[in-house]
């Protein structure tokens, strides 16, 4: 179907004019957006409210992998891996402009490790079934060195090459929102839910929210309310019941981004055993090298989690054990942390996140509030399907089948594009046509990058970008690739956005102040010490 693009004013008007919604979703990350698409495509009247920007939190801060989870296979979580491998295949089919097969290599420094990893990855291939995207094989020392020119070769016995998926998380989030809008859903960013409405029987009847942009309060009626707020699920649950016991145990995952020359251009590195028993990836991403991640228990959640010095040291030290010319702190272009909403069992007091399930949990309160938490990006679609099925039962909606296994995600029609244009898919041609209407729109935002002014205009007009951060962090991804360069671009981006949004010089000054403060947190000098 032809998908209309995102417009905030249209969605707000739709929100206020609709007498009653079938399903109201709180949270605009991967899970919430997946629920919105699933519900709207089944024909239910659907609205989604996000307190900040789509994918502001965890959903833009992943390791950029669409995968079954080799580590989870080693841990014996067969069900999760089996399900994720199938969902990986569905994402490849429905969003080929954003997700693709990525070869990974495990360097092996003993014959035992060669056979151990190859056998395990053969099982991984077998579990993928018809969704398998490649064949795991042993490669020689020379082949390993050619594929990963930055890897240490002393005592190297060869490597194991296997295939998994890679994607752009925040771009997929935006495209999911556009696809859901195409099926009639209303989606709003910068709308904070402040209260849940109940009927005379104490059942969910709707919610109250504040439009953050103009500080106005509104209420909407809804038959079903879904809490898909990730690490913030407990905040919404507290609005339902005062004696709520925390459901989520947040875990922080930190990544650093450096030049890709430290490893190589195309193939990714998988370090299967780190000092704390986890795995570490080195993944080529948008012309850079992404190294991560960590798994650190965190007591408090926030929209902007700050990496710890110990996490940075862990990543750099682990990489140094495998790379002949390892990166140093001074080589870091950007560093970011995200919080995973791990569904922790009530009796988990160990302080470790290794044992906490990565599978999702679906909970229905006595009031009928539906909460979905846990899980991972790869399984967002299945999580959404389970959630909408629960909403149908909870709110006694007319049952309708799920269609998302075959729904093409917005932008899917073009896969021949190169560079950053590839992530736009079919929208790239529209952006380039927009640039042709005005020479100023074809000007590069900064020397050394191919991004042009038309992309900023497009993000405002059609992707609901409202702030400089929205554009540079989640529409163009520059903050996550090179924080210092993104700060240089902010002046130009703010000026373009002000023209599009009808803002004044005071708005520009405020945006630049906020963005510069944010960008500084993505540089290693601003990491926190051990807490």
C-alpha positions as CSV (number, residue, x, y, z in Angstrom):
1,X,0.0,0.0,0.0
2,X,1.0,3.6,-0.4
3,X,2.2,4.9,3.0
4,X,1.6,8.5,3.9
5,X,4.3,10.2,5.8
6,X,4.4,11.4,9.4
7,X,2.8,14.8,10.3
8,X,2.4,15.8,13.9
9,X,-0.4,18.3,13.5
10,X,-2.4,15.8,11.6
11,X,-1.9,13.1,14.2
12,X,-2.7,15.5,17.1
13,X,-6.0,16.6,15.3
14,X,-6.8,12.9,14.8
15,X,-6.1,12.2,18.5
16,X,-8.5,14.9,19.7
17,X,-11.3,14.2,17.2
18,X,-11.6,10.5,17.7
19,X,-14.3,9.7,20.3
20,X,-12.7,6.3,21.3
21,X,-9.7,4.3,20.3
22,X,-9.5,0.6,20.2
23,X,-5.9,0.5,21.4
24,X,-3.8,3.3,22.9
25,X,-0.1,2.6,23.2
26,X,2.3,4.3,25.5
27,X,5.9,4.2,24.3
28,X,7.4,4.9,20.9
29,X,10.3,2.5,20.8
30,X,10.7,-0.7,18.9
31,X,7.9,-2.6,20.8
32,X,5.4,0.2,20.9
33,X,5.8,1.0,17.2
34,X,5.5,-2.7,16.4
35,X,2.3,-2.8,18.4
36,X,1.0,0.2,16.5
37,X,1.6,-1.3,13.1
38,X,0.2,-4.7,14.1
39,X,-3.0,-3.2,15.6
40,X,-3.6,-0.6,12.8
41,X,-3.0,-3.2,10.1
42,X,-5.6,-5.5,11.7
43,X,-8.1,-2.6,11.3
44,X,-8.2,-1.4,15.0
45,X,-8.3,2.3,15.7
46,X,-4.8,2.8,17.1
47,X,-3.0,5.7,18.7
48,X,0.6,5.8,20.1
49,X,2.0,8.4,22.5
50,X,5.8,8.9,23.1
51,X,7.1,11.2,25.8
52,X,10.2,12.2,23.8
53,X,11.1,11.2,20.2
54,X,10.6,7.8,18.5
55,X,13.4,5.4,19.6
56,X,15.0,8.1,21.8
57,X,15.9,5.5,24.4
58,X,17.0,1.8,24.1
59,X,15.7,1.4,20.6
60,X,18.3,3.7,19.0
61,X,21.3,2.4,21.1
62,X,21.6,-1.2,20.1
63,X,24.6,-3.1,18.7
64,X,22.8,-2.7,15.3
65,X,22.4,-6.5,15.0
66,X,19.4,-8.4,13.8
67,X,20.3,-11.8,15.2
68,X,19.2,-14.9,16.9
69,X,21.9,-14.4,19.6
70,X,24.9,-16.8,19.5
71,X,25.4,-16.1,23.2
72,X,21.9,-17.1,24.1
73,X,22.4,-20.4,22.3
74,X,25.5,-21.0,24.4
75,X,23.3,-20.3,27.5
76,X,20.8,-22.9,26.4
77,X,18.0,-20.4,25.6
78,X,16.8,-22.4,22.6
79,X,13.3,-21.0,22.4
80,X,14.6,-17.4,22.2
81,X,17.2,-18.2,19.6
82,X,14.8,-20.2,17.5
83,X,12.2,-17.5,17.5
84,X,14.7,-14.7,16.9
85,X,16.2,-16.4,13.9
86,X,12.8,-16.6,12.2
87,X,12.0,-13.0,13.0
88,X,15.4,-12.1,11.6
89,X,14.3,-13.6,8.3
90,X,11.0,-11.7,8.3
91,X,12.8,-8.4,8.9
92,X,15.2,-9.2,6.0
93,X,12.2,-9.8,3.7
94,X,10.1,-6.8,4.8
95,X,12.8,-4.2,5.3
96,X,15.7,-5.0,2.9
97,X,16.8,-1.4,2.7
98,X,17.6,-1.4,6.4
99,X,18.6,-5.0,7.2
100,X,21.2,-7.1,5.5
101,X,23.3,-10.2,6.0
102,X,26.6,-9.4,7.7
103,X,29.6,-11.9,7.7
104,X,31.2,-12.3,11.1
105,X,34.5,-13.9,11.9
106,X,35.6,-15.5,15.2
107,X,39.5,-15.5,15.2
108,X,40.7,-18.8,16.6
109,X,44.0,-19.2,18.5
110,X,43.7,-22.9,19.2
111,X,42.5,-25.9,17.4
112,X,40.0,-26.7,20.1
113,X,38.3,-23.3,19.8
114,X,38.1,-23.7,16.0
115,X,36.0,-26.9,16.3
116,X,34.0,-25.8,19.4
117,X,32.8,-22.6,17.7
118,X,32.2,-24.2,14.3
119,X,30.0,-27.0,15.8
120,X,28.0,-24.4,17.8
121,X,27.5,-22.2,14.7
122,X,26.4,-25.2,12.6
123,X,23.6,-25.7,15.1
124,X,22.9,-22.0,14.8
125,X,22.6,-22.4,11.0
126,X,20.4,-25.4,11.4
127,X,18.0,-23.7,13.8
128,X,17.4,-20.9,11.2
129,X,15.9,-23.5,8.8
130,X,14.6,-21.9,5.6
131,X,15.5,-18.4,7.1
132,X,19.2,-19.3,7.0
133,X,21.3,-16.5,5.4
134,X,24.7,-18.1,5.1
135,X,26.8,-21.2,5.9
136,X,29.2,-21.3,8.8
137,X,32.7,-22.4,7.7
138,X,36.2,-22.6,8.9
139,X,38.7,-20.3,7.1
140,X,42.5,-20.3,7.1
141,X,44.8,-18.0,8.9
142,X,45.6,-16.2,5.6
143,X,41.8,-15.8,4.9
144,X,41.2,-14.5,8.4
145,X,44.0,-12.0,8.1
146,X,42.7,-10.7,4.7
147,X,39.1,-10.4,5.9
148,X,40.2,-8.7,9.2
149,X,43.4,-6.9,8.4
150,X,43.5,-5.4,11.9
151,X,43.4,-8.7,13.8
152,X,46.4,-10.1,15.6
153,X,48.1,-12.9,13.7
154,X,50.5,-14.4,16.3
155,X,49.4,-17.9,17.1
156,X,46.3,-17.5,14.9
157,X,45.0,-20.8,13.7
158,X,42.3,-19.5,11.4
159,X,38.8,-18.4,12.0
160,X,35.2,-19.4,11.8
161,X,33.0,-17.3,9.5
162,X,29.3,-17.2,10.1
163,X,26.4,-14.9,9.0
164,X,24.0,-12.8,11.0
165,X,22.0,-9.6,10.4
166,X,22.8,-5.9,10.7
167,X,20.4,-3.0,10.5
168,X,19.9,0.7,11.4
169,X,17.7,0.7,14.5
170,X,16.5,4.3,14.7
171,X,15.8,4.4,10.9
172,X,13.7,1.2,11.2
173,X,11.8,2.8,14.1
174,X,10.9,5.8,11.9
175,X,9.9,3.6,9.0
176,X,7.7,1.5,11.3
177,X,5.9,4.7,12.4
178,X,5.4,5.7,8.8
179,X,4.0,2.2,7.9
180,X,1.7,2.3,10.9
181,X,0.5,5.8,9.8
182,X,-0.3,4.3,6.4
183,X,-2.7,2.0,8.1
184,X,-4.5,4.8,9.9
185,X,-2.6,4.9,13.2
186,X,-2.1,8.3,14.9
187,X,1.4,8.6,16.3
188,X,2.7,11.5,18.4
189,X,6.1,12.2,19.8
190,X,6.6,14.7,22.7
191,X,3.4,13.7,24.4
192,X,3.9,12.5,28.0
193,X,1.2,10.3,29.6
194,X,0.4,11.6,33.1
195,X,-2.7,9.6,34.2
196,X,-4.7,6.5,33.4
197,X,-8.4,6.8,33.1
198,X,-10.7,4.1,34.6
199,X,-14.4,3.4,34.4
200,X,-16.7,2.8,37.4
201,X,-15.5,-0.8,37.6
202,X,-11.9,0.2,37.8
203,X,-11.1,-1.0,34.2
204,X,-8.9,0.9,31.7
205,X,-10.9,3.5,29.9
206,X,-8.2,5.8,28.4
207,X,-5.5,8.1,29.5
208,X,-4.4,11.7,30.0
209,X,-1.4,13.2,28.3
210,X,0.5,16.5,28.1
211,X,1.5,17.8,24.7
212,X,5.1,18.8,25.7
213,X,5.5,21.3,22.8
214,X,2.7,23.6,24.0
215,X,2.1,22.4,27.6
216,X,-1.5,21.5,27.0
217,X,-3.3,18.6,28.7
218,X,-5.7,16.3,26.8
219,X,-7.6,13.1,27.5
220,X,-8.5,10.3,25.1
221,X,-10.8,7.3,25.5
222,X,-9.5,3.8,24.7
223,X,-10.8,0.3,25.0
224,X,-7.3,-1.1,25.6
225,X,-4.2,0.6,26.9
226,X,-0.7,-0.9,26.3
227,X,2.3,0.0,28.3
228,X,5.3,-0.4,26.0
229,X,7.7,2.0,27.6
230,X,10.8,-0.1,28.0
231,X,12.8,0.7,31.1
232,X,10.0,3.1,32.1
233,X,7.3,0.5,32.3
234,X,7.3,0.7,36.1
235,X,6.5,4.5,35.9
236,X,3.3,3.7,34.0
237,X,2.4,0.7,36.2
238,X,2.6,3.1,39.2
239,X,-0.1,5.2,37.6
240,X,-2.3,2.1,37.7
241,X,-1.6,0.9,41.2
242,X,0.2,2.6,44.1
243,X,1.7,-0.7,45.5
244,X,3.3,-1.8,42.3
245,X,6.5,-3.9,42.7
246,X,9.2,-3.0,40.1
247,X,9.1,-5.3,37.1
248,X,12.2,-4.3,35.3
249,X,15.9,-4.6,36.1
250,X,17.7,-2.2,33.8
251,X,21.1,-3.2,32.4
252,X,23.4,-0.7,30.6
253,X,25.0,-1.5,27.4
254,X,27.8,0.8,26.2
255,X,29.3,1.1,22.7
256,X,32.2,3.1,21.3
257,X,32.6,4.1,17.7
258,X,36.0,4.5,16.0
259,X,37.4,4.6,12.4
260,X,36.8,1.3,10.5
261,X,40.6,1.2,9.7
262,X,41.2,-0.5,13.1
263,X,39.6,-3.7,11.8
264,X,38.7,-3.6,8.1
265,X,36.0,-2.6,5.7
266,X,33.4,-5.3,5.4
267,X,33.6,-8.2,7.8
268,X,32.7,-8.1,11.5
269,X,34.6,-9.4,14.5
270,X,33.0,-11.5,17.1
271,X,35.0,-12.1,20.3
272,X,33.3,-15.1,21.9
273,X,34.8,-15.0,25.4
274,X,35.6,-11.8,27.3
275,X,37.0,-11.4,30.7
276,X,33.6,-11.5,32.3
277,X,32.3,-14.4,30.2
278,X,30.3,-12.4,27.7
279,X,30.8,-11.6,24.0
280,X,32.0,-8.5,22.2
281,X,31.4,-7.4,18.7
282,X,33.3,-5.2,16.3
283,X,30.8,-4.3,13.5
284,X,31.3,-2.1,10.4
285,X,28.5,0.5,10.5
286,X,28.0,3.5,8.3
287,X,31.7,3.7,7.4
288,X,32.8,3.4,11.0
289,X,33.6,0.6,13.5
290,X,31.2,-0.1,16.3
291,X,32.6,-1.9,19.4
292,X,30.5,-3.3,22.1
293,X,28.6,-4.0,24.2
294,X,28.8,-4.1,28.0
295,X,26.2,-5.5,30.4
296,X,26.2,-3.5,33.6
297,X,23.4,-3.6,36.2
298,X,21.9,-0.1,36.8
299,X,19.7,1.0,39.6
300,X,18.2,4.0,38.0
301,X,16.9,4.6,34.5
302,X,17.2,7.8,32.4
303,X,16.7,9.0,28.9
304,X,20.4,9.8,28.5
305,X,22.4,7.1,30.4
306,X,26.0,7.9,30.8
307,X,28.8,5.4,30.0
308,X,31.0,4.4,32.9
309,X,34.8,4.7,32.7
310,X,35.0,1.0,33.6
311,X,32.8,0.1,30.6
312,X,35.0,2.1,28.2
313,X,38.1,0.5,29.6
314,X,36.5,-3.0,29.3
315,X,35.7,-2.5,25.6
316,X,39.2,-1.0,24.7
317,X,41.0,-3.7,26.7
318,X,39.1,-6.5,25.2
319,X,39.6,-5.1,21.7
320,X,43.3,-4.7,22.4
321,X,43.7,-8.4,23.0
322,X,42.6,-9.1,19.4
323,X,43.6,-6.1,17.3
324,X,47.2,-5.4,16.3
325,X,46.7,-1.7,16.4
326,X,44.0,-1.2,19.0
327,X,42.1,2.1,19.4
328,X,42.8,4.3,22.3
329,X,40.5,6.8,24.1
330,X,41.7,9.6,21.8
331,X,40.5,7.6,18.8
332,X,36.9,7.4,19.9
333,X,34.5,9.4,17.7
334,X,31.4,8.7,19.7
335,X,30.4,6.7,22.8
336,X,26.8,5.9,23.8
337,X,25.0,3.9,26.3
338,X,21.5,2.3,26.3
339,X,19.4,0.6,28.9
340,X,17.9,-2.8,28.3
341,X,14.5,-3.4,29.9
342,X,15.3,-6.8,31.3
343,X,12.4,-8.7,32.7
344,X,13.9,-9.7,36.0
345,X,12.4,-12.5,38.1
346,X,11.4,-11.4,41.6
347,X,14.0,-13.6,43.3
348,X,17.0,-12.4,41.3
349,X,19.2,-10.8,43.9
350,X,22.6,-11.8,42.5
351,X,23.5,-8.4,41.1
352,X,24.3,-10.0,37.8
353,X,22.3,-9.6,34.5
354,X,23.7,-12.8,32.9
355,X,20.8,-14.9,34.3
356,X,18.1,-12.4,33.5
357,X,15.9,-13.5,30.6
358,X,16.1,-11.7,27.3
359,X,12.7,-13.1,26.4
360,X,9.7,-10.8,26.6
361,X,7.0,-10.8,29.3
362,X,3.4,-9.9,28.8
363,X,1.4,-8.9,31.9
364,X,-2.2,-7.8,32.3
365,X,-3.2,-6.0,35.5
366,X,-6.6,-6.4,37.1
367,X,-7.5,-3.0,35.6
368,X,-6.8,-4.4,32.2
369,X,-3.6,-2.4,31.7
370,X,-1.4,-4.5,29.3
371,X,2.4,-4.3,29.9
372,X,4.9,-5.7,27.4
373,X,8.6,-5.7,28.4
374,X,11.9,-7.4,27.9
375,X,12.7,-8.9,24.5
376,X,15.0,-7.5,21.8
377,X,14.8,-5.5,18.6
378,X,14.9,-8.7,16.4
379,X,11.7,-10.0,18.0
380,X,9.8,-6.8,18.0
381,X,7.2,-8.1,15.5
382,X,6.4,-11.2,17.5
383,X,6.2,-9.2,20.7
384,X,3.7,-6.9,19.0
385,X,1.6,-9.8,17.7
386,X,1.4,-11.3,21.2
387,X,0.5,-7.9,22.7
388,X,-2.3,-7.2,20.3
389,X,-3.7,-10.7,20.8
390,X,-3.7,-10.0,24.5
391,X,-5.5,-6.6,23.9
392,X,-8.2,-8.4,21.8
393,X,-8.9,-10.7,24.7
394,X,-8.6,-8.2,27.5
395,X,-10.8,-5.5,25.9
396,X,-13.1,-7.9,24.1
397,X,-12.3,-6.5,20.7
398,X,-13.6,-8.2,17.6
399,X,-10.9,-10.7,16.8
400,X,-8.9,-10.0,13.6
401,X,-5.8,-11.9,12.3
402,X,-2.2,-10.6,12.4
403,X,-0.7,-9.6,9.0
404,X,2.7,-8.3,9.9
405,X,4.7,-11.3,8.7
406,X,4.1,-10.1,5.2
407,X,3.7,-6.3,5.5
408,X,6.5,-4.4,3.7
409,X,8.1,-1.7,5.8
410,X,8.1,1.8,4.4
411,X,11.0,2.4,2.1
412,X,11.4,-1.3,1.1
413,X,11.2,-0.7,-2.6
414,X,14.8,0.4,-3.3
415,X,17.8,-1.7,-2.4
416,X,20.3,-0.6,-5.1
417,X,21.3,2.6,-3.3
418,X,24.8,3.1,-1.8
419,X,26.1,4.9,1.3
420,X,23.8,6.6,3.7
421,X,21.1,6.9,0.9
422,X,20.5,3.1,1.2
423,X,18.8,3.5,4.6
424,X,16.1,5.8,3.1
425,X,15.1,3.1,0.6
426,X,12.5,4.4,-1.8
427,X,12.4,7.7,0.0
428,X,15.9,8.6,-1.3
429,X,14.5,9.4,-4.7
430,X,11.9,11.8,-3.2
431,X,14.6,13.5,-1.1
432,X,16.9,13.9,-4.1
433,X,13.9,15.3,-6.1
434,X,13.3,17.8,-3.3
435,X,16.9,18.9,-3.6
436,X,16.4,19.5,-7.3
437,X,13.7,22.1,-6.5
438,X,16.1,24.5,-4.8
439,X,19.9,24.6,-5.2
440,X,20.3,25.4,-1.5
441,X,18.8,22.1,-0.6
442,X,21.5,20.2,-2.4
443,X,24.3,21.8,-0.4
444,X,26.2,19.4,1.9
445,X,25.6,19.9,5.7
446,X,29.4,19.6,6.3
447,X,32.5,18.8,4.3
448,X,33.4,15.1,4.4
449,X,29.9,13.8,4.6
450,X,27.3,13.3,1.9
451,X,24.3,14.5,3.9
452,X,22.5,17.4,2.3
453,X,20.1,20.1,3.5
454,X,17.1,18.4,1.8
455,X,17.4,15.6,4.3
456,X,16.8,17.9,7.2
457,X,13.7,19.4,5.4
458,X,12.5,15.9,4.7
459,X,13.0,14.8,8.3
460,X,10.9,17.8,9.5
461,X,8.1,17.5,6.9
462,X,7.8,13.7,6.7
463,X,9.5,12.0,9.6
464,X,8.2,14.2,12.5
465,X,11.6,15.5,13.6
466,X,11.1,18.3,16.0
467,X,14.5,19.1,17.4
468,X,18.1,19.3,16.3
469,X,18.7,16.2,18.3
470,X,16.0,14.3,16.5
471,X,17.7,15.0,13.2
472,X,21.3,14.5,14.1
473,X,20.9,11.6,16.5
474,X,18.1,9.5,15.0
475,X,17.3,10.6,11.5
476,X,20.9,11.1,10.2
477,X,22.7,9.1,13.0
478,X,25.7,11.5,13.0
479,X,25.7,11.9,16.8
480,X,26.3,8.2,17.2
481,X,29.0,8.2,14.6
482,X,31.0,11.4,15.3
483,X,29.8,13.5,18.1
484,X,32.2,16.4,17.5
485,X,31.3,16.6,13.8
486,X,27.6,16.5,14.7
487,X,28.1,19.5,16.9
488,X,29.6,21.4,14.0
489,X,26.6,20.5,11.8
490,X,24.1,21.6,14.5
491,X,24.2,25.3,13.5
492,X,23.2,24.6,9.9
493,X,20.6,22.0,10.9
494,X,19.0,24.4,13.4
495,X,18.7,27.2,10.9
496,X,17.1,24.9,8.3
497,X,14.7,23.5,11.0
498,X,13.8,27.0,12.2
499,X,12.7,28.0,8.7
500,X,10.6,24.8,8.3
501,X,9.0,25.0,11.8
502,X,8.5,28.8,11.8
503,X,10.8,29.3,14.8
504,X,12.8,32.4,15.9
505,X,16.4,33.1,16.8
506,X,15.7,32.3,20.5
507,X,14.5,28.8,19.5
508,X,17.8,28.3,17.5
509,X,19.9,29.5,20.4
510,X,18.1,27.2,22.8
511,X,18.4,24.2,20.5
512,X,22.1,24.8,20.0
513,X,22.7,25.1,23.7
514,X,20.9,21.9,24.4
515,X,22.5,20.0,21.6
516,X,26.0,21.0,22.4
517,X,25.5,19.9,26.0
518,X,24.2,16.6,24.7
519,X,27.0,16.0,22.1
520,X,29.6,16.6,24.8
521,X,28.3,13.6,26.7
522,X,29.1,11.4,23.7
523,X,32.8,12.1,23.9
524,X,34.9,10.0,26.2
525,X,36.0,12.8,28.5
526,X,32.5,13.0,29.9
527,X,32.2,9.3,31.0
528,X,31.4,8.8,34.6
529,X,33.5,7.0,37.2
530,X,32.5,3.8,38.9
531,X,29.2,4.2,40.7
